[in-house]
Amino acid sequence: MTNITLKFNKGYISVWLRILRFRTIRNSLRLTNMSAPVVADTKQDMELNCRFDMESEELYAIKWYKDDQEFFRYMPHQQPHIMAFPVSGVHLALQNTDCDRIHCKVQLTKLTRHHSDGAYRCEVSSEAPTFRLAAETHNITVATLPKEKPRIQGLEETYNEGDILSANCTSSPSDPAAIVTWFIHNQPAPQKFIEEMRTSDNDGLLFRSVSLRFQVNRKYTQGDSDNIELRCVSTLPGVPFPPQETSYTISLKIHRPQVVSNQKLHWLNSSSVKPFQQYWVVLFLATTTVRW
């Protein structure tokens, strides 16, 4: 009987411990969402936002870090409520910060590619006696993104078979410099067709100009079409930014030999046509074909 009672008591206690643990988890601090860009453009300010649920606990502090270095702190029960700390690449727009018991938004300005990118963390902590902590980290890449798609110049709408095609594709200024690739019918253009040049504009941003030059012929057409599709694609190395592309379709004039129809041959073989007449007709057709 004693053993049964002990087992019952142990089971009863175990159930209650699980219930208390569940209620403790349910009533504890949790970070619900942190929003941050995957790629931040140096031409714009960057906004970071952290949302959390204190449940039954009291907020102690909200802290923002870059690469484990604290650059911002909000403490509602202390004066001043807001403190900022110097960190390389981080420039706070304090007038645009907004923090309370459920969220904290900060805005960074004057971003630079080599100093502002990194791991950004939002950390929320509760008051005594629990001193719980909730945090989330996002990696952010900083770059100067291109404003426009790559620009193609020098192409004609129509080419004769055997003509030399010469065109140029230039990426929009960016940092880092874009990688520019020419495609012919979705296949990278052979390297022997490519020439490349890299330069800088007045703002220190880089653009890449790549020329394409080759002799057009029917082997570059696709299927029964007499068209050649050319495409220029620019990508930013090491930056998770979608490729930018511009396409252009040219028409190729293919020289096809003139074919004498069966009707003409039947007429030539007719018994009503004398031999000397057949000779002059054949000579006329041959001359016309050569001239064409």
Backbone hydrogen bonds, N-H to C=O, Kabsch-Sander energy under -0.5 kcal/mol:
donor,donor_aa,acceptor,acceptor_aa,energy
5,T,1,M,-2.1
6,L,2,T,-2.6
7,K,3,N,-2.5
8,F,4,I,-2.3
9,N,5,T,-2.8
10,K,6,L,-2.8
11,G,7,K,-2.4
12,Y,8,F,-2.6
13,I,9,N,-2.7
14,S,10,K,-2.5
15,V,11,G,-2.1
16,W,12,Y,-2.0
17,L,13,I,-2.5
18,R,14,S,-2.0
19,I,15,V,-2.2
20,L,16,W,-2.8
21,R,17,L,-2.5
22,F,18,R,-2.6
23,R,19,I,-2.6
24,T,20,L,-2.3
25,I,21,R,-2.4
26,R,22,F,-2.6
27,N,23,R,-1.9
28,S,25,I,-1.2
30,R,53,D,-2.1
32,T,30,R,-0.6
32,T,51,R,-1.1
33,N,51,R,-2.0
35,S,49,N,-2.7
40,A,141,T,-2.9
42,T,143,A,-1.7
44,Q,41,D,-1.9
46,M,108,L,-2.7
48,L,106,V,-2.7
49,N,35,S,-2.2
50,C,104,C,-1.9
51,R,33,N,-3.6
52,F,102,I,-2.4
53,D,30,R,-3.2
56,S,27,N,-1.1
57,E,54,M,-2.5
60,Y,125,S,-2.7
61,A,125,S,-1.3
62,I,74,Y,-2.4
63,K,123,E,-2.9
64,W,72,F,-2.4
65,Y,121,R,-2.4
66,K,69,Q,-2.5
67,D,119,A,-3.4
69,Q,66,K,-1.6
70,E,68,D,-0.5
71,F,64,W,-2.5
72,F,64,W,-1.4
73,R,83,M,-2.3
74,Y,62,I,-2.7
75,M,81,H,-2.7
78,Q,75,M,-1.5
83,M,73,R,-2.3
85,F,71,F,-1.7
90,V,87,V,-2.1
91,H,89,G,-0.6
93,A,107,Q,-2.9
94,L,92,L,-1.0
96,N,93,A,-2.2
97,T,94,L,-1.5
98,D,105,K,-2.4
100,D,103,H,-2.8
104,C,50,C,-2.2
105,K,98,D,-2.9
106,V,48,L,-2.4
108,L,46,M,-3.3
109,T,91,H,-3.0
116,S,112,T,-2.3
117,D,113,R,-0.6
118,G,140,I,-2.0
120,Y,118,G,-0.6
120,Y,138,H,-2.9
121,R,65,Y,-2.2
122,C,136,E,-2.5
123,E,63,K,-2.7
124,V,134,A,-3.3
125,S,61,A,-2.4
126,S,132,R,-2.1
127,E,58,E,-2.8
130,T,127,E,-0.7
131,F,127,E,-1.9
134,A,124,V,-2.7
136,E,122,C,-1.9
138,H,120,Y,-2.7
140,I,118,G,-3.0
141,T,38,V,-2.4
143,A,40,A,-2.3
144,T,175,D,-2.5
145,L,143,A,-0.8
151,R,170,T,-2.8
153,Q,168,N,-2.8
159,Y,251,S,-2.6
161,E,253,K,-2.3
162,G,216,V,-2.9
163,D,160,N,-2.5
165,L,163,D,-0.6
165,L,214,F,-3.2
166,S,164,I,-0.5
167,A,212,L,-2.6
168,N,153,Q,-2.9
169,C,210,V,-2.5
170,T,151,R,-2.4
171,S,208,R,-2.3
174,S,206,L,-2.5
175,D,144,T,-1.9
179,I,235,T,-3.3
180,V,178,A,-0.6
181,T,233,V,-2.7
183,F,231,R,-2.8
184,I,187,Q,-3.2
185,H,183,F,-0.5
185,H,229,E,-2.5
187,Q,184,I,-1.2
189,A,182,W,-2.4
193,F,190,P,-2.1
194,I,191,Q,-1.7
195,E,211,S,-1.8
197,M,209,S,-2.4
199,T,207,F,-1.8
201,D,205,L,-2.5
204,G,201,D,-1.5
206,L,174,S,-2.6
207,F,199,T,-1.5
209,S,197,M,-2.8
210,V,169,C,-2.9
211,S,195,E,-2.7
212,L,167,A,-2.9
213,R,193,F,-2.0
214,F,165,L,-1.8
216,V,163,D,-2.5
216,V,214,F,-0.6
220,Y,217,N,-1.9
221,T,218,R,-1.6
222,Q,227,N,-0.7
225,S,222,Q,-1.5
228,I,250,I,-2.4
230,L,228,I,-0.6
230,L,248,Y,-3.4
231,R,183,F,-2.2
232,C,246,T,-3.1
233,V,181,T,-2.6
234,S,244,Q,-3.3
235,T,179,I,-2.0
239,V,236,L,-1.7
241,F,239,V,-2.8
244,Q,234,S,-2.5
246,T,232,C,-2.3
248,Y,230,L,-3.0
250,I,228,I,-2.6
251,S,157,E,-2.9
252,L,226,D,-3.0
253,K,159,Y,-3.3
253,K,251,S,-0.5
254,I,252,L,-0.7
256,R,254,I,-0.6
265,L,261,S,-1.9
266,H,262,N,-2.5
267,W,263,Q,-1.9
268,L,264,K,-2.2
269,N,265,L,-1.9
270,S,267,W,-0.8
273,V,270,S,-1.5
274,K,272,S,-0.6
277,Q,274,K,-0.5
278,Q,274,K,-2.2
279,Y,275,P,-1.9
280,W,276,F,-1.6
281,V,277,Q,-2.1
282,V,278,Q,-2.4
283,L,279,Y,-2.2
284,F,280,W,-2.1
285,L,281,V,-2.5
286,A,282,V,-2.4
287,T,283,L,-2.2
288,T,284,F,-2.4
289,T,285,L,-2.2
290,V,286,A,-2.1
291,R,287,T,-2.3
292,W,288,T,-2.2
